Amino acid sequence: MKVTILGSGTAVPSLDRNSSGVLIQEEGTNTLIDFGYGTLKQLLHLGITYHDIDRIFFTHNHPDHMCDLIPFLFGARYRPSARKKDLEIVAGPGFQEFFDKLMSVFGSWLVPTECNVCITEIDEGLKKFGLHQVTFKKTRHIEISRGYRFENSAGKSVVLSGDTDYCQGMIELGREADLMILECAMPDEEKIAGHLVPSLAGKLAQETDCKTLCLTHFYPPCDFDVMRKTVSALYNGELVLARDLMQFDL
């Protein structure tokens, strides 16, 4: 299982960090989790086009986590090279309504010409998608927000929070995970509701006993030296601060 950070940034435009997106690759399959702006181009840097994505999971529907879905669908219509493989999109309850409204705004311009798009709404639980068992839990951000745990046949696991505050759902998802990708948006002194700060990220990771913690979704006020020091005082595992196109092999 190969995991690539496509975007480690936020809603604030940056030349160094694209908005949220993570790619999981295994045995020729490409699973995308979130699709913030800039991640479509990051995929191209990896040699992956709109033909190659097998499934997309959304943690929630804020623009910095989903807006590259629009050019993805628009480009996938292009003839003579239209996408032919059907696409499944997985997200929390309410995403179908959101998707239908998005499609109506653009009329027929996002409707595939040679494939179908299927929306699968999930609440909480466990379901098999392709090569992975996927566990879903509600997270503390907005109503639609869900965190995911992907586990392969070898028992390797990666957990992704999307945007979240400290919550029991993420603790349950992250237990003894090989890799947990956790947002850490702001310094402790600038804490805002629905997002983690270093002290809470460290506390959460320590409670899960995950093997490797990758922090991501950094807003500009973040001081990485302070962040590393704060988290390391609370969490005993391996700590990594995400960079765009950083990869993990599990």
C-alpha positions in Angstrom: 0.0 0.0 0.0 1.5 3.3 -1.1 0.1 6.6 0.4 0.8 9.9 -1.2 0.0 13.3 0.2 -1.3 15.3 -2.8 -2.1 18.4 -0.8 -1.0 19.4 2.7 -2.4 22.9 2.7 -5.7 24.6 3.3 -8.2 27.1 1.9 -5.4 29.7 1.8 -3.7 29.6 -1.6 0.0 28.6 -1.5 2.7 28.0 -4.0 4.1 25.3 -1.7 1.0 23.5 -0.5 -2.0 22.4 -2.4 -5.4 21.9 -0.8 -6.4 18.6 0.8 -5.9 15.3 -1.1 -4.5 11.9 -0.4 -3.9 9.0 -2.9 -3.8 5.3 -1.8 -2.4 2.9 -4.4 -2.4 -0.8 -4.2 -2.1 -3.5 -6.9 -2.9 -1.1 -9.7 -5.8 0.6 -8.1 -6.0 4.3 -7.3 -8.2 5.5 -4.5 -8.5 9.3 -3.9 -9.5 10.8 -0.5 -10.5 14.4 -0.9 -10.0 16.4 -4.0 -9.1 20.0 -3.1 -7.9 22.6 -5.6 -4.5 21.8 -7.0 -4.7 18.0 -6.5 -5.7 17.3 -10.0 -2.4 18.7 -11.2 -0.5 16.8 -8.5 -2.0 13.6 -9.9 -0.6 14.5 -13.3 2.9 14.8 -11.7 2.5 11.2 -10.7 1.4 10.1 -14.2 -2.3 9.7 -13.1 -5.1 11.1 -15.3 -8.9 11.3 -15.0 -8.9 7.8 -16.6 -7.0 6.2 -13.7 -8.9 7.1 -10.5 -11.0 4.1 -9.4 -12.9 5.6 -6.5 -13.1 8.9 -4.6 -13.9 9.3 -0.9 -14.8 12.7 0.5 -14.3 13.5 4.2 -16.7 16.5 3.7 -17.7 18.9 1.1 -15.9 22.2 1.9 -14.2 23.7 -1.3 -10.6 23.0 -0.2 -11.5 19.3 0.0 -13.6 18.8 -3.1 -13.5 21.6 -5.7 -11.1 19.8 -8.2 -13.9 17.3 -8.7 -15.4 20.0 -11.1 -12.5 20.1 -13.6 -12.0 16.3 -13.1 -15.6 15.6 -14.3 -15.4 18.3 -17.0 -12.2 16.9 -18.4 -13.4 13.4 -18.3 -16.1 14.3 -20.9 -13.4 15.2 -23.4 -13.7 13.3 -26.7 -12.1 11.4 -28.3 -10.5 10.5 -25.0 -13.5 10.5 -22.6 -13.4 8.4 -19.5 -15.1 5.1 -20.0 -14.6 3.5 -16.5 -17.5 4.1 -14.1 -16.7 6.2 -11.1 -17.9 5.6 -7.5 -17.9 8.5 -5.1 -18.2 7.7 -1.4 -19.2 10.3 1.3 -21.4 10.9 4.3 -25.2 11.3 4.2 -26.2 14.5 2.4 -23.5 14.3 -0.3 -26.0 13.1 -3.0 -28.1 16.2 -2.6 -25.0 18.4 -2.7 -23.8 16.6 -5.8 -27.1 17.0 -7.6 -27.1 20.7 -6.9 -23.5 21.0 -8.1 -24.5 19.2 -11.3 -27.5 21.5 -11.8 -25.4 24.6 -11.6 -23.2 23.5 -14.5 -26.1 22.0 -16.6 -24.8 19.2 -18.8 -21.2 20.3 -18.6 -20.2 17.8 -15.8 -22.4 14.9 -17.0 -20.1 12.1 -18.2 -20.4 11.2 -21.9 -19.2 7.6 -21.8 -19.3 6.5 -18.1 -21.5 6.6 -15.1 -21.0 8.3 -11.7 -22.5 6.5 -8.7 -22.7 8.2 -5.2 -22.5 5.9 -2.2 -23.6 7.6 1.0 -22.3 6.1 4.3 -23.0 6.9 7.9 -20.8 4.7 10.2 -19.7 1.1 10.0 -17.5 -1.1 7.9 -17.7 -2.0 4.2 -15.4 -3.6 1.6 -14.4 -1.4 -1.3 -12.1 -3.0 -3.8 -9.0 -4.2 -2.0 -9.7 -2.5 1.3 -11.9 -2.9 4.3 -13.0 0.6 5.1 -14.3 1.8 8.5 -16.3 5.0 8.7 -16.8 7.2 11.7 -18.4 10.6 12.3 -15.9 13.3 13.0 -16.3 16.7 14.7 -16.3 19.3 12.0 -19.6 19.6 10.1 -22.6 17.3 9.9 -21.4 15.5 6.8 -17.9 15.0 8.0 -16.5 11.4 8.2 -13.1 9.9 8.9 -11.9 6.7 7.3 -9.7 3.7 8.1 -8.4 1.7 5.1 -7.1 -1.8 5.8 -5.6 -4.2 3.3 -5.4 -8.0 3.3 -2.0 -7.9 5.0 -3.5 -6.0 7.9 -1.8 -2.7 7.1 -3.9 0.3 7.9 -4.1 4.0 7.1 -6.5 6.4 8.9 -7.5 9.8 7.5 -9.4 12.5 9.5 -10.2 15.2 7.0 -11.0 18.3 9.1 -11.8 17.4 12.7 -11.7 18.5 16.2 -10.7 16.1 19.0 -13.4 13.4 19.0 -14.0 9.8 20.0 -14.6 8.8 16.4 -11.0 9.6 15.4 -9.7 7.8 18.5 -11.6 4.6 17.5 -10.5 4.8 13.9 -6.9 5.4 14.7 -6.3 2.6 17.2 -2.9 0.9 16.5 -3.0 2.2 12.9 0.2 1.9 10.9 -0.3 5.5 9.6 -2.7 8.2 10.8 -3.0 11.3 8.7 -4.5 13.9 11.0 -5.2 17.6 10.4 -3.5 20.1 12.6 -4.7 23.5 11.3 -3.7 26.1 13.9 -1.3 26.8 16.8 -2.8 26.1 20.2 -3.3 29.8 20.9 -5.4 30.3 17.8 -7.7 27.3 18.3 -10.9 27.4 16.3 -13.9 25.0 16.6 -13.9 22.0 14.3 -10.1 21.9 13.9 -7.2 20.4 15.8 -4.2 22.2 17.3 -0.8 20.5 18.2 -1.7 19.7 21.8 -5.0 18.0 20.9 -3.4 16.2 17.9 -0.7 14.8 20.1 -3.2 13.7 22.8 -5.4 12.1 20.2 -2.5 10.2 18.6 -1.2 9.0 21.9 -4.6 7.6 22.8 -4.8 5.7 19.6 -1.2 4.3 19.9 -0.8 4.7 16.1 2.7 3.8 14.8 3.2 6.9 12.6 1.4 10.2 12.9 1.4 12.5 9.8 0.1 16.0 10.5 -1.3 18.0 7.6 -3.7 20.9 6.7 -1.5 23.6 7.9 -2.7 27.2 8.0 0.0 30.0 7.6 0.3 30.8 11.4 1.7 27.3 12.1 5.2 27.2 13.5 6.5 23.8 12.6 9.3 23.7 15.3 6.7 24.6 18.0 4.3 22.1 16.5 6.8 19.3 16.5 7.9 20.0 20.1 4.3 20.2 21.4 3.2 17.0 19.7 6.3 15.0 20.6 5.9 15.9 24.3 2.5 14.0 24.2 2.9 11.3 21.5 5.6 8.6 21.6 5.4 7.3 18.1 7.0 8.5 14.8 5.9 12.0 13.9 6.0 13.4 10.3 4.9 16.8 9.1 3.3 16.5 5.7 4.7 18.0 2.5 3.1 17.8 -0.9 3.9 14.6 -2.8 5.4 13.0 0.3 4.9 9.2 0.1 4.6 6.3 2.6 5.0 2.6 1.8 3.1 0.3 4.2 
